Amino acid sequence: MILAYNLDPANADYFDGMADAYVAAGNEEELFAALEHRIRDRGGVEDYIAMGRYAQKLGHADEAERAFLSAAEVDGGQTPEPQQALAAFYRSIGDKPAEINRLRMLLWFDAHDAAVTSRLRELGQIPGPSFVLEPVGRE
């Protein structure tokens, strides 16, 4: 996979394959070097989300949160993906207030999202029009 990625670095499947191979081999140093290189080269929302996913997978919660927050900052509140990543991350670590905030921001994109409203109800919230939050960074 490393060779395939080197031949076509724009191919996300090749990058994911290479990153998964680093994880399987227990080579965190090479994994994070590749992720950081990709962020320096491209710096897109998906690059920060990938960093967050792998950091979370390897048990590096602080690094995962920083990466997901960076994705949200780069995105500027334009798409739901960083908010989804943050909500899932906060759920995984049991930070209910932070998860609720990000779910409320997700409602900005679709106030009737069944998965989001269902999760909010599970958390004891009552979603409605006044419950929606504008995503952080949105101008």
N, C-alpha and C positions, 0 to 999 in steps of 0.2 A: 504493500500500500504506500510505503514511503516513496518508492520510485514513481508510482502512478501520480501521487500528489506533486512530486517535483516536476513531472512532465506537464501537469495541468493544475496549477495551484488555485485556479478559480473554481474548480469542481468541488462542491461542498461534500459530496459523497466520498471522494478520495481523502479529503481532510478528516472527515469523521472516521473513516477506516483507519487512517494513520493514528489518529488520537486514541481510538479504541485499542489499537495494537500497543501503544505506549502504556495504556492503563493495564492491559492484560499482562504485559511484561514487567509491570511495577516500576516503570521508568518515568516517575513524576517530573524529574528535572527536564527531560527532553520534551515531555508533554507541555509543561508550562512555558518552556522556551518557544515551542512552536505556536502556542496560543498567543503569547506576548508578541511574537514576530508578526503574526497575522493581524493583531490589533494595531501595531505600529504601521503596517503596510496599508491596511484597509480601514480599520477603525469603525466599522459599521455596527449597527445594533446587533445583528446576528453574531458578530465576532465576540462581543461582550457577553451575549447570552451563552455562547458556547463555552467561554471561559467560566462563567458561573455554573453551568451544568457540570463541567468536569471537576471544578473545585468542590462542588457539593457532593458529587459522586465519590470523591476521595476524602470526604470528611473535613474539608477546609471551609467551615461556615463563614468565617469573616471575609475570606477572599471571594467566596461565592456571592455574598451580599454586596460587596463592593462592585463586583462585575455586573450584577443585575441592576444596581443603582446607576452605574455608568451607562448601561444600555438605555435605561429610562431617560437619562440626561441627554445622551446623544439623540435619542428619538424625539425629544421635546414634546412628548405627549401626543404624537401624531398617530400612533398605531397601538393596538392592544397588546402586542406580544411582550414587551417589557413588563407591563402590569401583570400579565398572566404568569410570567416567570417569577416575578416577585411574590405574587399571591401564593403560588405553589411552594416557593422557598419558605415563606413565613409559615405556611401550614406545616411543612415538614419539620420545622424546629419548634412548633407549638406557640408561636407568637401571634395569638389571636387578634389583638388590637391592630398590629401591622397588616395582618392578612385582611382584616375587615376594611382597612383603609384602601388597600390595593383593589379589593373586590368592588368597592364603591367607585373607584376610578375606572374600573372595567365597565361599569354601567354607563359611563359617559359615551362609550362606543356603541352600546346596545343595551338600552334600559330594560329590555325584555329577555335578555340572555337567560335561558332556563337553568343552565348549570350554575351561573353566578348567583341568581336569585335563590336557587335551592340551597347552595352552600351558605349564603347569608342567613337563610332561615335556620339551617342547622346550627349556626353560631348564635342564634337567638335574636337576630336582627329582623326588622320589618322593612324590606326594600320598597321604595316608592319614589315618586318624582323628586321629592326634596332630599332623598338619601344619596343621590348621585353627586360624586365629586369630580371636578375638573382635574385631569391628570397634572401632576406636578410638572412644571416646565412648559406647559402649553401657553402660547401667547395669543 
